[in-house]
Amino acid sequence: MGTKLYKAVFLFIGIVTLSYMLYSTGLLVIWENIQLTGFWFIPVIGSWLVIYLLNACAFRAIIHEPAMPESNISFRSVLRLTISGYAINYITPFVALGGEPYRILELKPTLGIQKATSSVLLYGLMHMFSHVIFWLASIILIVAVVPLNNMMLVGCGLLLVTGLVLGYWFINVYKKGFTVSTFRLLEKIPFIRKKANAFAQKNADTLFEVDEQIRILYAERRNVFYASLFYEFAARLISCAEIYFTAHAIGMEMTLSQSLIVSSGSSLFANLIFFFPMQLGTREGGLALALSSVGLLASKGILIGIVMRIREIVWIAIGLALINRKVKNRNSNDDKDNEEKNMEPVPVGSVNTFRQQNL
């Protein structure tokens, strides 16, 4: 798919989805809730600018390698990809992953397919890994703050074990990669094994190179690994501010610790039912359950959910407006030279060495 075509497709889907969100929410409802939140609506929107800035810091840290001058992409370009990528994720009908292919296609002319794919994949893994750590920290806070019955204690215990297992899996992925092993698994599944095998054979060098990039981040770029994890975890903490600001705007007395519990609880519920487009209904249900768990009115979850939906509409519109911008390299503005440079073949020796180590 050509660059202009895929951008047009994403833009079209985005405009249609944004129009549907405006229609389903209702312009009158949106205006009434903006008036209800009053001044607090500005920090609600602004908190997500801070979140996206932190996300972009994490993403750029992963992309940039001193040994690769072409990877020195401007922070503005990375921020644009961050915001527009998440806007596309919001409108993706299934599992909210449409922004990742978009980011790869945008970075490919500058970085080459292997580096672009591994950078986007590594950032996606870091984003999810930070979410797991955030949940684990939240479980500890819930046990310390919220009065729990036996059933809730068992639930927290199960979530804690699940989080630890996921954390262990993520560390193994960073140590060994997972693209090659994933396709090996797909090759054993009926109906798709032939296509998976054909794709793996055709793109073997790319898959091994991507796994090598994943391994290098944890093994040889440990400072970058922890820096990007810090940025992502900080972004998770800042996301609690949105609920805190909204709660105070509608007259709820909520503490910062309660906002953290509500944020983590509602996001956990929404991610357990990840296949709903734009988290329709699941967010409100998660907010209601989380609010009741800390002794607040569950019905207020609907109001908070509507304000969060309006915030999404605002940032989706901003993200769609940023889609047609170009990725710029800080060292050179000649995109054509960068593209030709990154079309050079990957050294066969290094790929074969890594392949032999992982077979």
N, C-alpha and C positions, 0 to 999 in steps of 0.2 A: 504494500500500500504506500503510495507516494506521500510526501510530507504534507502537501496542501490538502490531499484527500482525507487523511486521517484527522487532521486538524478540523476540517469541515465537518466530519462525522461527529467528533467529540463536541464541537460547538453546537451542532444541530440537536444532539441528544440533550446537551445541557440546557439549551433554550427551551426545549419541549418540557423537560423535567422541572425547570424553574417555573415555567408558566403553570404547570400542574400544581406545584407546591403553593404558588400564590393563589390559585383558584380554590384549592382544597382548604387552605387556611382561611382565606377570605381577606380582602383588603381592609374591610372594616375592623375585623378582629385584630389584624396586624397593627392598625393605627391605634385602636383602643389599648392594646397591650404596651405599645410604645409610650403612650400617654400615662399608663398605669405605672410603668417603671420609672418614668420621668428622667431625672438626671442620671440615675443608675444605668440607663441603657447605654450611655457612653462608655463607662468602664467595662460593661459586659462585652461590647464589641471590641474595645481596646485590649481586653485581656487576651483575646485570640490573636491579636497582632503580636503580642509578646510571645505567645505560644509558637506561632509560626516562625518568629525570629529565632527562637531556640531550636526548633526543628531544622531550620535552614543551617544553623551553626553545626548541628550534628551531621547533617547530610553533606555539607561542604568539607568537614573534617575527614569524612570517609572518602570522598571523591579525590581530594588533593593528595598527591604524592610528590615530594620534592624531585624525585628522579624522573618524573613525567611532567615536563613544562606545560603540555597541553591540558593537564588536569587542573591547572590553576585558574579555574572558572571564577568569574566575579561573583561576589556575594549576592549582588542584586539578581543575577541570573538564577542562582540557586534558590533564592527566596521566591522568585516568580514560579519556578518549577514546583516548589513546595506548596505554595498556595493553590496553583492551578491543578496540581496533582490531587490534592485533597478535595478540591471542588469536584473533580471527576469521580473520585471515590464515593462522594456523597450521592451522586446521581446514578452510579452503577447499579443495575437491577439485582445483581447477585454477588454476595460476599465482598462487595466494595473494594475491588482490586483493579478497576479500570485505570486508575492513575499510574500504576506501575509500568504497563506497556507504553503509555504516553511519555513518561519520563525517560524510558530507555530510547525511544525513537527520537526524542529531543536531544539526548546526549550523544547518540551514536555518531553524528557527523564530526563532533569534536573529539570524542574519546575512543571511538572504535567500538564494535559490538561487544567484545569481551569485557572491556573496562566499564562500559555503560551498563551492561547487564549486571555485572558483579557489584557495582556501586549501588544501583537501585535495589538489588536483592539484599545487600548488606544493610542498607538503611532500613528496609522493610523489616528485616530480622531484628535490628536494634530497636525499632519502634515497638515491635511486639514484645521483645525481651524486657524493655522498660515497663511495659504494661504489666507483665507478670510480677516484676519486682514491686511495682506499685500496689498490686493486689495483695502480695505477701505482707507488705508494710501495713496495709489497711486492715488485714485480718488481725494482726497483732494489736492495732489500735482499737478495733471493735471489741476484742476480748477484754482489753483493759478498761474501756469506757462504757460499753453498752451492757446493761443487765441481760444476761442470756439464760434461757432455759436449757434443759438437757438436749433437746432436739437441735436447737440453734448451735450449741457447742459442738455437737457431732457434725453439723453442716460446716462449721468453721474448720473443724479438724480435717474433713474431707477436702475442702478447698485448699487448706494449707499443704496437704500431701500432694494434691494435684499441681499446685503451683511449684512445689519443689521438684516434682518429676519433670514439669515443663522447663524449669530452669536448668536442670541437668541435661535435658535434651538440647537446649539452645547452646550450652557450653560444648557439647559433643559436635554440634553442627559447626561451630566456630573452629573447632580443632581439626575436623576432617572434611568439611564441606557436605553438601547433600544433593547437588543436582544429579551427579552420576548415580548415587544410590537410589534416588527417587525414580529415575528412569528404569533402573534395574527392577524396581518394585512394579512399575507400570507394565513392564514386559511380561509379567506373570499374570496379569489380569485379563480375562477373556474379553473379546470384542475390541479391545484397544491395544493388545500386545503387539500386533503387526505394525500399527502406526507408530507406537512408542519406540519399537525397535528400529524402524526406518529412520525416525527422527534422531535417535541416539547415534546411529551409525553415521548419518550425514553430518551431524554437529558434534562429533566426539571431541575434537580439539577444543571447541568453544566451551563445552561442558566441563572438561578437565581444567581449562584455564580459569573458568569462573570459580570452581572449587578451590583452586590454588589461591585466588585472590581472597576468598573467604578465610582460608587457613592463615594467610599472611597477616591479615588484620589482627587476629588474636595472638599469633605467635611472634610476629616481628614488629607490629605497630601497636603495642600494648597501650602506650600513652594515648593514642588516637581512639582506641577501643573504649577506654575508661572516660575520655573526654566526651565522646559522642553519647555514651550511656548517661553521663551526668546531665548533659543538655536535655536528653529525652525525658529523664526522670524529673528534672526541674519543670519541664513543660507539663508533665502530668500533675505536678503539685499546683502549678498556676491555673490549670483547668478547673480546680476546685473553686477558684475565685468567682467564676461565672455563676455558680449556684449560690455562693455566699452573697454576691451583689444582688442577684435576683430575689433571693429570700428576703433580704432587708428592704428591697423596693416594694414588696407586697405586704410588708408589715410583720414578717416572721422574725422571731428572735433566734437566730442560728449562730452557733459558735464556729470557729474555724475547724475544729476537730470534727464537728458534726457535718460540716460541708465536705470534708475529706471522705467521711464514711458514706455520705449520700452519693458523692461523685463516683467512688469506687464501686459501691453496691449497684448503682444504676447501670454503670458501664459493664460490669460483670454480667448482669442480667441481659443487657442488650447484645453482648458478644456471644452469650450462650444460644441466642436465637438470631445468629448473624445473617441468615438468608433473607430477612425482611428488607426490601428496598427502603433506603433512607430511615431505617429503624422505625417504620410506621407502627405506632402503638406500643412497641416494646420499650421505648425510652420512658414513656409516661408510666407504664406499669412498673418498671424498675425504680423510677423516682418515688412512686407511691409506696412501694414496699420498703425502700431505704428510709424514707421519711418516717414511716410508722415505727421502724426499728429503733430510731433515736428519740421516739416520743413526740414527734411533730405530726401535724395534720396531714394524712395521706392525700386528701383531696387537693392540697396545694401543689401536688406533683404535676397536675394537669396545667396549672398556670406557669410553673417553672418550665415544663416541657414546651409550652407554646412560645415562651420567650427564647428558649434555646433553638426552636425551629426558625424563628425570625432571624436570630443571629446566623444560622446556617444559610438562610436565603441571602442575607447580605454578603457573606463571604463566598458563596457560590457565584453570585453576580460578579464580584471582584475577580475571582479565579477565572471565570469564563472570559472576562475582559483582558486577562493577561495571557491567554492561550497563544495569540498570534505574535507574541514577542519572540526574539531570537536569543539563543544561548551565546554569551560572549566570554571569550578567554581574556584574562587580564594581561597575558603576555603578548597576545596578537589578536588583531581584529580580522585577520584574513582567514575566514572560515574555510575557504577552499583549500588552502595549504594544510590546515589541520585535518580536513577530511582525507586528503590524499596521503598524509602522513600516517593516519590511523588505518588506512586500507592495507598497509604492509602486513605480510603474513606473520603469525606468531611463531617464534623460534621452535622448531620441531623438537629439538633436544630437550628443552625445559619441560615441554608438555609430556613427552614420552617418559622422562624421569619421574614426573609426578604420577603419571598413569601407572607405571610399574610399581610405585610405592603403594597404590591404592587398589590394585587388582587382587 
